[in-house]
Amino acid sequence: MHACIKKSNIRVIVVFSILVVYLFFGSLIFTVIEHPWEENRVKDLQNTVNNFRENNKCIQDVELEEFIREIIRANNRGVSALKNVTNEPNWSFGQSFFFAGTILTTIGYGHVTPLSDGGKAFCIIYAIIGIPVTLILITAIIERMLMLVKKLQEWLRDRLSGVYESFTIRIAHLSIIVLVILIFMFLIPSAILTSLEPNWSYFDAFYYCFISLTTIGLGDYIPGDHRDQKNRPIYKVATTFYLFIGLTFMMLLITVIYQNPELNVGYYLSLKSDSDAEDKQERIRLRTLPSSGPNYVQQVDEVSPENVNTSVPSGSGSVPNGKTVQQEY
């Protein structure tokens, strides 16, 4: 069968079409939800600017626009103008440790970026070396974690194999892993972040955990960036380790999902699915083919006395009843 009409290629086209529709659907929903909020923010900002102009008529509009532009430019590079610029520089050890962690985990919030060309060049080199090493390390850790995960699956199979089907046991095993990750990587960290961040709700903290551990990294919520945050360096270092641990558990979850044949959707999009299907069809065809060709040896079981030639050549011995003999043709 030609590659262009393989079933896996058809599935890829179908999934791609669904993804395009999903993109348009997401764009529509985000527009409907966020656009009114954006308009309200624009109106509030315009009112604030107008009130400032009324109270400070000595400032020219051009000067005010340039001042606002400079503030925005600095804020986009991670430099805040609030409360005497910043309480702590962005490139202190704790902040830099957190920034390095977001590079190695590929989260990349984007709230702080290198300001100098030397920093940008080092960031490239640091990522080229650090990201592969991080992925190799996480893969090695997951390999060892899978040993414990498989023991859990064997424990469930020993106790439930006589009651439930194999697929049901695998789903129960996966559900336990999802529940553990949900509790220890999302719910508990969200509660901790809510207690440490004065302006975060529990939903904001949960949103941050999800956006971070899925490596989306929007950067709209960053822990430890409140200007009155205490023990900021320790907080930033602890958050970095949380990101590494959480990302490892997320990759473990993906690995467990893909080890379940019924849940491995990507398999049906691969070319291997076509070759496996062809091999299976070939095996079925060979089993259904009728046997052909001359029979040179016929097995005769339970030979009765009347079917045995009584004239046995000398030296050949006798043929006992109930034994198998061979008749040649």
Contacts in CASP RR format, 6 or more apart in sequence:
PFRMAT RR
TARGET T0000
AUTHOR 0000-0000-0000
METHOD contacts of the structure
MODEL  1
MHACIKKSNIRVIVVFSILVVYLFFGSLIFTVIEHPWEENRVKDLQNTVN
NFRENNKCIQDVELEEFIREIIRANNRGVSALKNVTNEPNWSFGQSFFFA
GTILTTIGYGHVTPLSDGGKAFCIIYAIIGIPVTLILITAIIERMLMLVK
KLQEWLRDRLSGVYESFTIRIAHLSIIVLVILIFMFLIPSAILTSLEPNW
SYFDAFYYCFISLTTIGLGDYIPGDHRDQKNRPIYKVATTFYLFIGLTFM
MLLITVIYQNPELNVGYYLSLKSDSDAEDKQERIRLRTLPSSGPNYVQQV
DEVSPENVNTSVPSGSGSVPNGKTVQQEY
1 274 0 8 1.000
1 278 0 8 1.000
3 9 0 8 1.000
3 271 0 8 1.000
6 271 0 8 1.000
6 274 0 8 1.000
7 273 0 8 1.000
7 274 0 8 1.000
7 277 0 8 1.000
8 268 0 8 1.000
8 269 0 8 1.000
8 270 0 8 1.000
8 271 0 8 1.000
8 273 0 8 1.000
8 274 0 8 1.000
11 268 0 8 1.000
11 269 0 8 1.000
12 269 0 8 1.000
15 269 0 8 1.000
49 64 0 8 1.000
49 68 0 8 1.000
52 64 0 8 1.000
53 59 0 8 1.000
53 61 0 8 1.000
53 64 0 8 1.000
71 81 0 8 1.000
74 80 0 8 1.000
74 81 0 8 1.000
75 81 0 8 1.000
77 112 0 8 1.000
77 113 0 8 1.000
77 115 0 8 1.000
78 90 0 8 1.000
78 111 0 8 1.000
78 112 0 8 1.000
78 113 0 8 1.000
79 85 0 8 1.000
79 86 0 8 1.000
79 90 0 8 1.000
80 86 0 8 1.000
80 227 0 8 1.000
82 227 0 8 1.000
83 227 0 8 1.000
86 227 0 8 1.000
87 227 0 8 1.000
87 228 0 8 1.000
88 95 0 8 1.000
88 232 0 8 1.000
89 95 0 8 1.000
90 112 0 8 1.000
92 232 0 8 1.000
92 233 0 8 1.000
93 233 0 8 1.000
94 232 0 8 1.000
94 233 0 8 1.000
94 236 0 8 1.000
94 237 0 8 1.000
95 112 0 8 1.000
95 232 0 8 1.000
95 233 0 8 1.000
95 236 0 8 1.000
97 233 0 8 1.000
97 236 0 8 1.000
97 237 0 8 1.000
97 240 0 8 1.000
98 236 0 8 1.000
98 237 0 8 1.000
98 239 0 8 1.000
98 240 0 8 1.000
99 112 0 8 1.000
100 126 0 8 1.000
100 240 0 8 1.000
101 107 0 8 1.000
101 240 0 8 1.000
101 243 0 8 1.000
101 244 0 8 1.000
102 108 0 8 1.000
102 109 0 8 1.000
102 110 0 8 1.000
102 243 0 8 1.000
103 123 0 8 1.000
103 126 0 8 1.000
103 127 0 8 1.000
103 130 0 8 1.000
103 131 0 8 1.000
104 127 0 8 1.000
104 130 0 8 1.000
104 131 0 8 1.000
104 134 0 8 1.000
104 244 0 8 1.000
105 134 0 8 1.000
105 215 0 8 1.000
105 243 0 8 1.000
105 244 0 8 1.000
105 247 0 8 1.000
106 131 0 8 1.000
106 215 0 8 1.000
107 212 0 8 1.000
107 215 0 8 1.000
107 216 0 8 1.000
107 217 0 8 1.000
107 243 0 8 1.000
108 217 0 8 1.000
108 219 0 8 1.000
109 217 0 8 1.000
109 218 0 8 1.000
109 219 0 8 1.000
109 222 0 8 1.000
110 217 0 8 1.000
110 219 0 8 1.000
111 219 0 8 1.000
111 222 0 8 1.000
111 225 0 8 1.000
114 120 0 8 1.000
114 122 0 8 1.000
114 123 0 8 1.000
138 247 0 8 1.000
138 248 0 8 1.000
138 251 0 8 1.000
139 251 0 8 1.000
141 248 0 8 1.000
142 248 0 8 1.000
142 251 0 8 1.000
142 252 0 8 1.000
142 255 0 8 1.000
145 248 0 8 1.000
145 252 0 8 1.000
146 252 0 8 1.000
146 255 0 8 1.000
146 256 0 8 1.000
149 173 0 8 1.000
149 177 0 8 1.000
149 252 0 8 1.000
149 256 0 8 1.000
152 173 0 8 1.000
152 176 0 8 1.000
153 169 0 8 1.000
153 170 0 8 1.000
153 173 0 8 1.000
156 169 0 8 1.000
156 172 0 8 1.000
156 173 0 8 1.000
157 166 0 8 1.000
157 169 0 8 1.000
160 168 0 8 1.000
160 169 0 8 1.000
160 172 0 8 1.000
161 169 0 8 1.000
164 172 0 8 1.000
167 262 0 8 1.000
170 260 0 8 1.000
170 262 0 8 1.000
173 256 0 8 1.000
174 256 0 8 1.000
174 257 0 8 1.000
174 260 0 8 1.000
174 263 0 8 1.000
177 252 0 8 1.000
177 253 0 8 1.000
177 256 0 8 1.000
178 253 0 8 1.000
181 249 0 8 1.000
181 250 0 8 1.000
181 252 0 8 1.000
181 253 0 8 1.000
184 249 0 8 1.000
185 209 0 8 1.000
185 213 0 8 1.000
185 245 0 8 1.000
185 246 0 8 1.000
185 249 0 8 1.000
185 250 0 8 1.000
186 206 0 8 1.000
186 209 0 8 1.000
186 210 0 8 1.000
186 213 0 8 1.000
187 206 0 8 1.000
189 205 0 8 1.000
189 209 0 8 1.000
189 242 0 8 1.000
190 202 0 8 1.000
190 205 0 8 1.000
190 206 0 8 1.000
190 208 0 8 1.000
190 209 0 8 1.000
191 202 0 8 1.000
191 205 0 8 1.000
193 200 0 8 1.000
193 205 0 8 1.000
193 208 0 8 1.000
193 209 0 8 1.000
193 223 0 8 1.000
194 200 0 8 1.000
194 201 0 8 1.000
194 202 0 8 1.000
194 204 0 8 1.000
194 205 0 8 1.000
196 223 0 8 1.000
196 224 0 8 1.000
196 235 0 8 1.000
197 204 0 8 1.000
197 205 0 8 1.000
197 223 0 8 1.000
197 224 0 8 1.000
197 226 0 8 1.000
198 226 0 8 1.000
198 228 0 8 1.000
199 226 0 8 1.000
200 208 0 8 1.000
200 221 0 8 1.000
204 221 0 8 1.000
205 221 0 8 1.000
207 221 0 8 1.000
208 221 0 8 1.000
208 223 0 8 1.000
211 217 0 8 1.000
211 218 0 8 1.000
211 219 0 8 1.000
211 221 0 8 1.000
212 243 0 8 1.000
213 243 0 8 1.000
213 246 0 8 1.000
213 247 0 8 1.000
213 249 0 8 1.000
213 250 0 8 1.000
214 250 0 8 1.000
215 247 0 8 1.000
223 235 0 8 1.000
223 236 0 8 1.000
223 239 0 8 1.000
224 232 0 8 1.000
224 235 0 8 1.000
224 236 0 8 1.000
224 239 0 8 1.000
229 235 0 8 1.000
257 263 0 8 1.000
257 264 0 8 1.000
258 264 0 8 1.000
258 266 0 8 1.000
261 267 0 8 1.000
267 273 0 8 1.000
295 329 0 8 1.000
296 328 0 8 1.000
296 329 0 8 1.000
297 326 0 8 1.000
297 328 0 8 1.000
298 326 0 8 1.000
298 327 0 8 1.000
298 329 0 8 1.000
299 324 0 8 1.000
299 326 0 8 1.000
300 307 0 8 1.000
300 324 0 8 1.000
300 325 0 8 1.000
300 326 0 8 1.000
300 327 0 8 1.000
301 322 0 8 1.000
301 324 0 8 1.000
302 322 0 8 1.000
303 319 0 8 1.000
303 321 0 8 1.000
303 322 0 8 1.000
303 323 0 8 1.000
303 324 0 8 1.000
303 325 0 8 1.000
304 321 0 8 1.000
305 321 0 8 1.000
308 319 0 8 1.000
308 325 0 8 1.000
312 318 0 8 1.000
312 319 0 8 1.000
319 325 0 8 1.000
END
